[in-house]
Amino acid sequence: MLGLDRRTWPPALVVLAVFLVFTVVVPRIDAALDWDDPVLAGQQLALTDTLVFTPVAGYDVESGFRVGDGGTFGDATLAGAGITFQVSTDSYDGTPDQLLDQVQKVTSRTDDPTFRVDGNRATLTTAAGETGVAQPYNSVRSDGVIAAFVLGGTGVDITAYGPPTQMTAALDDVRAMIASIRTVDGYDA
């Protein structure tokens, strides 16, 4: 029939079926799934078993665990207002200044070679009275701020970044989320 070898039809139909699954079925399933995970007012994310913070309502949780949702704890990434807000923790016994130096060194050598600290360090104090440091930066990819705290032997590295206009507009949100970091005796997972 039309000069086609009938033995090639089964493999050709398999290829056509795979093509249709990946170009039609998978995109429709992806579009049907709601990927938003907005923070509600008053919700907290657990960074460790004794560190929590309160994100600004409306930001989407890309990774992280809410206190009270039965999860554990870990690093958190939020997106909203055109920026990304990331918090990472690890054991650390130095000062916030030393931690910020370490974060800057690692970031400039691995993540983004155009990373450049641009501005003076400033002291930050959370609402709970914890003191840390912050410094603005810029790169080809984005502008941002990095901050560091050392709370009870745990280093907390905060990075907020995005396009310059969005970073300026979201500065109050960034400050509020940083100020909300606090130590707790433990939380109800």
C-alpha positions in Angstrom: 0.0 0.0 0.0 1.6 3.3 -1.2 4.9 1.5 -1.4 5.3 1.3 2.4 6.5 -1.8 4.1 3.9 -3.1 6.6 6.6 -4.3 9.0 7.5 -0.6 9.7 4.0 0.3 10.8 4.1 -0.9 14.4 7.3 0.9 15.3 6.0 4.0 13.5 2.8 3.9 15.5 4.7 3.6 18.7 6.8 6.6 17.8 3.6 8.5 16.9 1.9 7.6 20.2 5.0 8.7 22.2 5.1 11.9 20.3 1.4 12.6 21.0 1.8 11.8 24.7 4.7 14.2 25.1 3.3 17.0 23.0 -0.4 16.9 23.8 -1.2 14.8 26.9 1.7 15.9 29.2 1.3 19.7 28.5 -2.5 19.4 29.2 -1.9 17.7 32.5 0.8 20.3 33.4 -1.6 23.1 32.6 -4.4 21.5 34.6 -2.2 21.3 37.8 -2.2 24.4 40.0 1.5 25.1 40.9 0.8 28.0 43.2 1.3 27.5 46.9 0.7 30.9 48.4 1.5 31.7 52.0 -1.5 32.7 54.1 -1.3 35.4 56.7 0.4 34.2 59.9 1.8 31.0 58.4 5.4 30.2 59.4 8.1 28.1 57.7 10.4 25.8 59.7 14.1 26.2 58.9 15.4 23.9 61.7 13.7 22.3 64.7 14.2 25.6 66.5 14.2 28.3 63.8 11.2 29.6 62.0 10.2 32.7 60.0 7.0 34.3 58.8 6.8 34.9 55.0 4.8 37.7 53.6 1.3 36.6 52.7 0.8 35.9 49.0 4.4 34.8 48.3 4.5 31.3 46.7 6.4 28.6 48.6 8.7 26.9 46.0 10.4 24.8 48.7 10.1 24.7 52.5 7.9 23.3 55.2 5.0 25.1 57.0 4.9 24.8 60.7 1.9 22.6 61.6 1.6 20.8 58.3 3.2 17.6 59.5 6.4 18.2 57.5 9.9 18.5 58.9 12.1 21.4 58.3 14.7 22.6 55.8 15.8 25.4 53.5 13.1 27.6 52.1 12.6 29.4 48.7 9.7 31.8 48.1 8.7 33.7 45.0 6.6 36.8 44.8 6.5 40.4 43.8 8.9 39.6 41.0 11.7 38.4 43.4 13.0 35.2 44.9 13.7 35.0 48.6 15.9 32.0 49.8 16.9 31.0 53.3 19.5 28.3 54.0 20.8 27.0 57.3 23.7 24.9 58.5 25.7 24.5 61.6 28.2 27.4 62.0 30.3 28.7 64.9 31.7 32.0 63.5 30.2 35.5 63.4 27.6 36.8 61.0 30.3 38.9 59.3 32.4 35.8 58.7 29.4 33.9 57.4 28.6 36.7 55.0 32.3 36.7 53.8 32.0 32.9 53.2 28.7 33.2 51.3 30.1 36.0 49.1 33.3 34.0 48.3 31.3 30.8 47.4 28.7 32.7 45.4 31.3 34.6 43.3 33.2 31.4 42.5 30.4 29.0 41.8 26.9 30.4 41.1 27.6 33.6 39.2 31.0 34.8 38.1 29.6 38.3 37.6 28.5 38.5 41.2 29.8 41.7 42.8 29.2 43.1 46.2 28.0 46.7 45.7 27.5 48.7 48.9 28.3 48.8 52.5 27.4 46.2 55.1 24.6 47.1 57.4 23.6 45.6 60.8 20.2 44.0 60.9 18.2 43.2 63.9 15.2 40.8 63.9 12.0 41.5 65.8 13.3 38.9 68.4 16.5 41.0 68.9 18.9 38.7 66.9 21.7 40.6 65.2 23.1 39.9 61.7 24.6 41.7 58.7 23.4 42.4 55.2 25.0 43.7 52.0 23.6 44.5 48.6 25.0 42.9 45.4 24.5 43.0 41.7 25.3 40.7 38.8 24.4 40.3 35.2 21.5 38.1 36.3 19.9 40.3 39.0 20.3 42.7 41.9 19.8 41.6 45.4 20.8 41.5 49.0 22.5 38.8 51.1 22.2 38.6 54.8 23.7 36.4 57.5 22.8 35.5 61.1 24.3 33.0 63.5 21.7 31.8 65.9 22.6 29.2 68.5 25.3 27.6 66.4 23.2 27.7 63.2 24.3 29.9 60.4 21.4 31.5 58.5 22.1 32.7 54.9 19.4 34.8 53.3 19.4 35.8 49.7 16.8 38.0 48.0 17.2 38.8 44.3 15.4 39.9 41.2 15.3 42.7 38.6 16.3 46.1 40.1 12.8 47.6 39.9 11.1 44.6 41.6 13.8 44.5 44.3 13.2 48.2 45.1 9.4 47.6 45.2 9.8 44.5 47.4 12.3 45.9 49.9 9.7 46.2 52.7 8.7 42.5 52.1 12.3 41.4 52.3 12.9 43.4 55.5 9.7 42.0 57.1 10.7 38.4 56.3 14.2 38.8 57.6 12.9 40.5 60.7 10.5 37.6 61.4 13.3 35.0 61.8 13.3 33.7 65.4 14.3 30.9 67.6 11.6 28.8 69.2 11.7 26.0 71.8 10.3 23.6 69.2 7.3 23.6 67.0 4.3 21.4 66.5 5.1 19.6 63.2 
